[in-house]
């Protein structure tokens, strides 16, 4: 016997669970299958994927705790608060993080129940096609679905010769569960995960060294932002080595030795108690059995899709990290809604040009649209408005005036082409820029909108005014 559905979603991460919920809302009989790659005490499938279980959410919990710890030790005194020397209870910090994960993953199950989505326990694998639809094996059960959405996500990229045990050598999973503050922590990769987790453990007392192969720091970000971030992170105590070439890595019972060449080609050796490897992620199609139905996979291991996430097979779609585009949870959710609405005959929409990027360090970094170096390379005439948080009363009152807002607008049409922020609450401030750009807004549009005073958002307002060389407070 087999179960039949209008829509089967393979994978319960941000792309998968959102696709399932939206499809159900649109009237489709919907199921979502998920295996149990995460440590669920009951052995049940845990929804939320990498993001909720071992990514976005738990890392933000640790970042918040470590930020409070650092503030208590270094920021309170300047504001007249005396608390003595703070102590960190790592086990309690990890337990709090895990409790948040449990709450949110359980919450998605509640949303499935509310929206009448059937949750199937098991990994989905294509088995063929019949008259009634696509055949997908989920565990020992055969599921027949008229349409299938693949949302199997991604997995951490590991380096050859450096086995990850998530005890001494960790990827993003192990980095979230380190049971004690390491005296010395090494991080390979100065991307989002490397900087965020390096910041967590530096704040609570670790001596952190970050090794990055690229010669430029945060090459994907605007150069002004990257330059400011490198200066601030270095001042905070992160030791960031650029242009390195990793050599032999020796792992012992109590630590790790990393041999590498520095940017000048000189041999160097770094000894550490723990190593975090954060060198990107790879699309996850393991166990999907795409050959059984002829599903096309690219040379980079991604499922091949068009601009609307259609695969080469009729009625089979793919979203999120397993397809082209940025590996971001919110991008996956946007694609998920688009696909569900296209299946229902609606006009689905996902604009990569207005997908925001965020790094949750302190200061936070966020941007949307083009960088200044991209505009220069493309020969686009542009104008710049750049305002520091140092000129903002709210930032000064918070004791956190680091960074700036930089707005790039077309020199001829004034249309906003990119906004780049480094500073407190950048992750929240960027949304104003996203809205403006989604509606093809101009810098003058933001310049003529009243912003509450005193708020950090006034710096976005001033940057828009500065595009026309008429800032009022700088």
C-alpha positions as CSV (number, residue, x, y, z in Angstrom):
1,X,0.0,0.0,0.0
2,X,1.2,3.5,-0.7
3,X,0.0,7.0,0.3
4,X,-0.8,9.5,-2.3
5,X,-0.4,13.3,-2.1
6,X,-0.7,16.3,-4.4
7,X,2.7,17.5,-3.1
8,X,5.6,15.8,-1.4
9,X,8.4,17.9,0.0
10,X,11.7,16.1,0.5
11,X,13.5,17.8,3.4
12,X,12.2,19.8,6.4
13,X,14.6,22.7,6.6
14,X,13.6,26.4,6.0
15,X,12.9,25.8,2.3
16,X,11.1,22.5,2.9
17,X,8.9,23.3,5.8
18,X,7.9,26.6,4.3
19,X,7.1,25.0,1.0
20,X,5.0,22.4,2.7
21,X,3.0,25.0,4.8
22,X,2.4,27.3,1.8
23,X,1.3,24.4,-0.5
24,X,-1.1,23.2,2.2
25,X,-2.5,26.8,2.6
26,X,-3.1,26.8,-1.2
27,X,-5.3,23.7,-0.9
28,X,-2.8,20.9,-1.9
29,X,-2.8,17.6,0.0
30,X,0.8,17.9,1.3
31,X,3.4,15.8,3.0
32,X,6.9,16.5,4.1
33,X,9.5,13.8,4.7
34,X,12.5,14.3,7.0
35,X,15.0,11.8,8.4
36,X,16.7,12.3,11.8
37,X,20.2,13.6,11.2
38,X,20.1,15.5,14.5
39,X,20.1,14.1,18.0
40,X,16.4,13.9,18.9
41,X,15.9,12.2,22.3
42,X,12.8,10.5,21.0
43,X,14.3,9.4,17.7
44,X,11.7,11.5,15.8
45,X,12.4,13.6,12.8
46,X,13.5,17.1,13.8
47,X,12.2,19.9,11.5
48,X,14.1,23.1,10.8
49,X,17.1,21.6,9.0
50,X,20.6,23.0,9.5
51,X,19.3,26.5,10.2
52,X,17.3,25.7,13.3
53,X,19.2,22.7,14.6
54,X,22.9,23.4,14.0
55,X,23.1,26.8,12.2
56,X,21.4,30.1,12.3
57,X,19.4,29.8,15.5
58,X,21.8,28.1,17.9
59,X,24.7,30.3,16.8
60,X,22.7,33.4,17.5
61,X,21.9,32.2,21.0
62,X,25.6,31.7,21.7
63,X,26.4,35.0,20.1
64,X,23.9,36.7,22.4
65,X,25.2,35.0,25.6
66,X,28.8,35.7,24.8
67,X,28.0,39.3,23.9
68,X,26.4,39.8,27.3
69,X,29.4,38.2,29.0
70,X,31.8,40.5,27.2
71,X,29.7,43.5,28.0
72,X,29.7,42.6,31.7
73,X,33.4,42.3,31.7
74,X,34.4,45.2,29.6
75,X,31.4,47.5,28.8
76,X,29.5,47.9,32.1
77,X,32.2,49.8,34.0
78,X,32.2,52.7,31.5
79,X,28.4,53.1,32.2
80,X,28.9,53.1,36.0
81,X,27.9,49.5,36.6
82,X,30.2,47.4,38.8
83,X,29.6,43.6,38.8
84,X,33.1,42.2,39.6
85,X,34.7,39.6,37.3
86,X,32.0,37.6,35.4
87,X,32.2,33.9,35.1
88,X,30.8,31.8,32.2
89,X,29.0,28.5,32.8
90,X,29.5,26.9,29.4
91,X,27.2,23.9,30.1
92,X,24.4,26.3,31.0
93,X,25.1,28.4,27.9
94,X,24.9,25.3,25.7
95,X,21.8,24.1,27.5
96,X,20.0,27.4,26.9
97,X,20.9,27.2,23.2
98,X,19.6,23.7,23.0
99,X,16.3,24.6,24.7
100,X,15.7,27.3,22.1
101,X,16.3,24.8,19.3
102,X,13.9,22.4,20.9
103,X,11.2,25.0,21.3
104,X,11.4,26.2,17.6
105,X,11.7,22.7,16.0
106,X,8.7,21.6,18.1
107,X,6.9,24.8,17.0
108,X,7.2,23.8,13.3
109,X,5.5,20.5,14.1
110,X,2.7,22.5,15.5
111,X,2.5,24.6,12.3
112,X,2.3,21.3,10.3
113,X,-0.6,20.2,12.4
114,X,-2.3,23.6,12.1
115,X,-2.0,23.6,8.3
116,X,-2.7,19.8,7.9
117,X,0.7,18.9,6.6
118,X,1.5,15.2,6.9
119,X,5.0,14.6,8.4
120,X,6.7,11.4,7.2
121,X,9.7,10.0,9.1
122,X,12.4,9.0,6.7
123,X,14.7,10.2,3.9
124,X,13.1,10.6,0.5
125,X,14.6,8.8,-2.5
126,X,13.2,8.8,-6.0
127,X,12.0,5.4,-7.1
128,X,10.4,6.1,-10.5
129,X,7.2,7.5,-12.1
130,X,3.8,6.0,-12.6
131,X,0.4,7.1,-14.0
132,X,-0.6,8.7,-10.7
133,X,2.7,10.7,-10.2
134,X,6.2,10.4,-8.9
135,X,7.2,7.5,-6.8
136,X,9.4,8.3,-3.8
137,X,10.6,5.8,-1.2
138,X,10.4,7.2,2.3
139,X,11.9,4.8,4.7
140,X,10.1,1.5,3.9
141,X,7.0,3.2,2.5
142,X,6.3,4.1,-1.1
143,X,4.8,7.6,-1.6
144,X,3.1,8.7,-4.8
145,X,3.0,12.5,-5.4
146,X,1.8,14.5,-8.3
147,X,4.5,17.1,-7.6
148,X,7.7,16.9,-5.7
149,X,9.7,19.7,-4.1
150,X,13.4,18.8,-3.3
151,X,14.7,20.8,-0.3
152,X,17.5,18.6,0.9
153,X,19.8,21.5,1.9
154,X,23.5,21.4,2.2
155,X,26.3,19.9,4.3
156,X,29.6,21.4,5.6
157,X,32.5,21.2,3.3
158,X,35.4,19.3,4.8
159,X,39.1,19.5,3.8
160,X,41.0,16.5,2.7
161,X,43.3,15.1,5.3
162,X,41.5,16.8,8.1
163,X,39.0,14.4,9.6
164,X,36.2,16.0,11.5
165,X,35.3,14.3,14.8
166,X,33.4,17.3,16.3
167,X,35.4,16.9,19.4
168,X,38.9,18.2,18.6
169,X,38.2,19.1,14.9
170,X,34.8,20.6,14.5
171,X,32.5,21.8,11.7
172,X,29.5,24.0,12.4
173,X,27.8,21.2,14.3
174,X,30.7,20.6,16.8
175,X,31.5,24.3,17.1
176,X,28.1,24.8,18.7
177,X,28.6,22.2,21.4
178,X,32.2,22.7,22.6
179,X,31.9,21.8,26.3
180,X,34.6,24.1,27.7
181,X,36.3,27.3,26.7
182,X,39.5,26.3,24.8
183,X,42.6,28.1,25.7
184,X,43.6,28.3,22.1
185,X,41.1,28.0,19.2
186,X,42.0,27.8,15.5
187,X,39.5,28.5,12.8
188,X,40.1,27.7,9.1
189,X,37.9,30.0,7.0
190,X,37.1,33.6,7.7
191,X,33.6,33.5,6.3
192,X,30.3,33.9,8.2
193,X,30.5,30.8,10.3
194,X,34.2,31.2,11.1
195,X,33.8,34.8,12.2
196,X,30.7,34.2,14.2
197,X,31.9,31.1,16.1
198,X,35.4,32.6,16.4
199,X,33.7,35.7,18.0
200,X,31.7,33.5,20.4
201,X,34.7,31.7,21.9
202,X,36.9,34.8,21.9
203,X,34.4,36.7,24.0
204,X,34.3,34.0,26.6
205,X,38.1,33.8,26.9
206,X,39.7,31.8,24.1
207,X,42.7,32.9,22.2
208,X,41.4,32.7,18.6
209,X,43.4,32.6,15.4
210,X,41.5,32.6,12.0
211,X,43.3,31.2,8.9
212,X,41.9,32.4,5.6
213,X,43.2,31.2,2.2
214,X,41.9,34.3,0.3
215,X,44.2,37.3,0.2
216,X,41.3,39.7,0.8
217,X,39.1,39.8,3.9
218,X,35.4,39.3,3.3
219,X,35.8,39.6,-0.5
220,X,32.0,39.3,-1.1
221,X,31.3,42.4,1.0
222,X,31.8,46.0,0.0
223,X,35.5,46.9,0.4
224,X,34.9,49.8,2.8
225,X,32.9,47.4,5.1
226,X,35.5,44.7,4.9
227,X,38.3,47.1,5.7
228,X,36.4,48.4,8.8
229,X,35.5,45.0,9.9
230,X,39.1,43.7,9.8
231,X,40.2,46.7,11.8
232,X,37.5,46.2,14.4
233,X,37.9,42.5,14.7
234,X,41.6,42.7,15.0
235,X,41.3,45.3,17.8
236,X,38.9,43.0,19.6
237,X,41.5,40.3,19.7
238,X,40.7,38.0,16.7
239,X,44.1,37.1,15.0
240,X,43.2,37.0,11.3
241,X,45.8,35.6,8.9
242,X,45.0,36.1,5.2
243,X,46.5,34.4,2.1
244,X,47.5,31.3,4.0
245,X,48.0,27.8,2.5
246,X,47.1,25.0,4.9
247,X,49.6,22.1,5.0
248,X,49.6,19.1,7.3
249,X,47.2,19.0,10.2
250,X,48.1,16.7,13.1
251,X,45.4,15.8,15.5
252,X,46.2,14.4,19.0
253,X,44.1,13.4,22.0
254,X,44.3,16.9,23.5
255,X,44.8,19.2,20.6
256,X,45.8,19.9,17.0
257,X,48.8,21.3,15.2
258,X,48.3,23.1,12.0
259,X,51.2,23.6,9.6
260,X,50.7,26.4,7.0
261,X,52.4,28.9,4.8
262,X,51.7,32.6,5.5
263,X,51.0,35.2,2.8
264,X,54.8,35.6,2.2
265,X,55.3,31.8,1.8
266,X,57.1,31.3,5.1
267,X,56.4,28.1,7.0
268,X,54.3,28.6,10.1
269,X,52.9,26.3,12.8
270,X,49.8,26.9,15.0
271,X,49.0,24.7,18.0
272,X,45.5,24.8,19.4
273,X,43.1,22.9,21.7
274,X,40.3,22.9,19.2
275,X,40.0,23.5,15.4
276,X,36.9,24.7,13.6
277,X,36.8,24.1,9.9
278,X,34.4,26.5,8.2
279,X,35.2,26.5,4.5
280,X,31.8,26.7,3.0
281,X,29.0,24.2,2.3
282,X,28.1,21.7,-0.4
283,X,24.7,20.8,-1.8
284,X,23.2,17.7,-0.2
285,X,21.8,15.1,-2.7
286,X,23.1,12.0,-0.9
287,X,20.5,9.3,-0.9
288,X,18.1,11.2,-3.2
289,X,18.7,8.7,-6.0
290,X,18.3,11.2,-8.9
291,X,19.5,8.7,-11.5
292,X,16.3,6.7,-11.0
293,X,14.3,9.4,-12.7
294,X,16.9,11.3,-14.7
295,X,17.0,14.3,-12.4
296,X,19.8,16.6,-13.7
297,X,22.7,17.4,-11.3
298,X,25.2,20.1,-12.2
299,X,29.0,19.6,-12.1
300,X,29.0,21.4,-8.7
301,X,26.6,18.8,-7.3
302,X,23.5,21.1,-7.3
303,X,20.1,20.2,-8.8
304,X,19.8,22.1,-12.1
305,X,16.8,24.5,-12.1
306,X,15.5,27.5,-14.1
307,X,14.8,30.9,-12.7
308,X,11.6,29.6,-11.1
309,X,13.2,26.5,-9.5
310,X,11.8,24.0,-12.1
311,X,14.0,21.0,-12.7
312,X,14.3,19.2,-16.0
313,X,11.4,16.9,-14.9
314,X,7.8,18.0,-15.1
315,X,6.3,18.4,-11.6
316,X,9.7,18.2,-9.8
317,X,11.0,21.4,-8.3
318,X,14.0,22.2,-6.1
319,X,14.7,25.0,-3.7
320,X,17.3,26.3,-1.2
321,X,20.9,25.3,-0.7
322,X,20.6,22.3,-3.1
323,X,20.2,24.7,-6.1
324,X,22.1,27.8,-7.4
325,X,22.2,31.1,-5.6
326,X,23.2,32.1,-2.1
327,X,23.0,29.4,0.6
328,X,20.8,31.5,2.9
329,X,17.7,30.3,4.9
330,X,15.6,33.3,3.9
331,X,16.5,32.8,0.2
332,X,15.3,29.2,0.6
333,X,12.0,30.4,2.1
334,X,11.4,32.9,-0.7
335,X,11.9,30.2,-3.3
336,X,9.7,27.8,-1.3
337,X,6.8,30.3,-1.4
338,X,7.4,31.0,-5.1
339,X,7.2,27.4,-6.0
340,X,4.1,26.7,-4.0
341,X,2.3,29.7,-5.6
342,X,3.5,28.7,-9.1
343,X,2.1,25.2,-8.6
344,X,-1.2,26.9,-7.8
345,X,-1.1,29.0,-10.9
346,X,-0.2,32.2,-9.2
347,X,2.7,34.6,-10.0
348,X,5.6,33.4,-7.8
349,X,8.5,35.7,-7.3
350,X,12.1,35.6,-6.0
351,X,14.5,38.5,-6.6
352,X,18.1,37.6,-5.9
353,X,19.1,41.3,-6.2
354,X,17.2,42.1,-3.0
355,X,18.2,39.1,-0.9
356,X,20.0,40.6,2.2
357,X,23.2,39.2,3.6
358,X,24.0,39.3,7.4
359,X,27.0,38.5,9.5
360,X,26.0,38.5,13.2
361,X,29.4,39.6,14.7
362,X,29.7,42.7,16.8
363,X,29.4,45.0,15.1
364,X,26.9,43.3,12.8
365,X,27.5,43.4,9.1
366,X,24.6,43.5,6.6
367,X,24.2,44.4,2.9
368,X,21.8,44.1,0.0
369,X,22.5,44.8,-3.7
370,X,25.7,45.7,-5.4
371,X,29.0,46.6,-3.8
372,X,31.0,49.6,-5.0
373,X,33.7,47.3,-6.5
374,X,30.9,45.5,-8.6
375,X,29.6,48.8,-9.9
376,X,33.1,50.0,-10.9
377,X,33.8,46.7,-12.7
378,X,30.5,47.0,-14.6
379,X,31.1,50.6,-15.5
380,X,28.0,51.9,-13.8
381,X,27.9,55.6,-12.9
382,X,27.0,55.9,-9.3
383,X,26.9,58.2,-6.3
384,X,27.7,57.4,-2.6
385,X,26.2,58.5,0.7
386,X,28.2,57.3,3.7
387,X,27.5,58.3,7.3
388,X,29.2,57.0,10.5
389,X,27.2,55.9,13.5
390,X,29.5,58.2,15.5
391,X,27.2,61.0,14.4
392,X,24.1,59.3,15.8
393,X,22.8,60.1,19.2
394,X,21.2,56.7,19.8
395,X,24.4,54.9,18.9
396,X,26.4,57.1,21.3
397,X,23.8,56.5,24.0
398,X,24.0,52.8,23.5
399,X,27.8,53.0,23.8
400,X,28.2,51.4,20.4
401,X,29.0,54.0,17.7
402,X,31.2,51.7,15.6
403,X,30.7,51.6,11.9
404,X,28.7,53.3,9.2
405,X,25.9,53.1,6.6
406,X,26.9,53.3,2.9
407,X,24.3,53.8,0.2
408,X,25.0,53.5,-3.5
409,X,22.6,55.0,-6.0
410,X,22.6,55.3,-9.8
411,X,24.1,58.6,-10.8
412,X,21.5,59.3,-13.4
413,X,18.2,57.8,-12.1
414,X,19.0,57.9,-8.3
415,X,17.7,54.3,-8.0
416,X,19.2,52.6,-5.0
417,X,21.7,50.0,-6.2
418,X,23.2,48.8,-2.9
419,X,23.2,49.5,0.8
420,X,26.0,48.3,3.1
421,X,26.0,48.6,6.9
422,X,28.5,47.7,9.6
423,X,27.3,48.6,13.1
424,X,24.8,47.8,15.9
425,X,21.6,46.2,14.7
426,X,22.7,46.2,11.1
427,X,20.6,42.9,10.6
428,X,17.5,44.9,11.4
429,X,18.4,48.1,9.7
430,X,19.0,46.4,6.3
431,X,15.3,45.6,5.9
432,X,14.5,49.3,5.1
433,X,16.9,49.1,2.2
434,X,15.4,45.8,1.0
435,X,11.9,47.3,0.9
436,X,13.1,50.4,-0.9
437,X,15.0,48.3,-3.5
438,X,12.2,45.8,-4.0
439,X,10.0,48.7,-5.0
440,X,12.7,50.3,-7.2
441,X,13.1,53.1,-4.8
442,X,15.5,56.0,-5.1
443,X,17.8,57.5,-2.4
444,X,15.5,60.6,-2.4
445,X,12.6,58.3,-1.5
446,X,14.3,57.4,1.8
447,X,15.7,60.9,2.2
448,X,12.1,62.3,2.3
449,X,10.7,59.7,4.7
450,X,10.4,60.8,8.4
451,X,12.5,58.6,10.6
452,X,11.9,58.5,14.4
453,X,14.4,60.3,16.6
454,X,16.6,59.2,18.2
455,X,17.0,55.9,16.4
456,X,19.8,54.0,14.6
457,X,17.6,54.1,11.4
458,X,18.4,57.8,11.2
459,X,21.9,56.9,9.9
460,X,20.2,55.2,6.9
461,X,18.2,58.4,6.4
462,X,21.4,60.5,6.6
463,X,23.1,58.2,4.1
464,X,20.2,58.7,1.7
465,X,20.5,62.5,2.1
466,X,24.3,62.2,1.6
467,X,23.7,60.7,-1.8
468,X,22.5,64.2,-2.7
469,X,25.3,65.8,-0.8
470,X,22.9,67.3,1.8
471,X,23.2,65.4,5.1
472,X,21.8,67.3,8.0
473,X,23.7,65.8,11.0
474,X,27.2,65.1,9.5
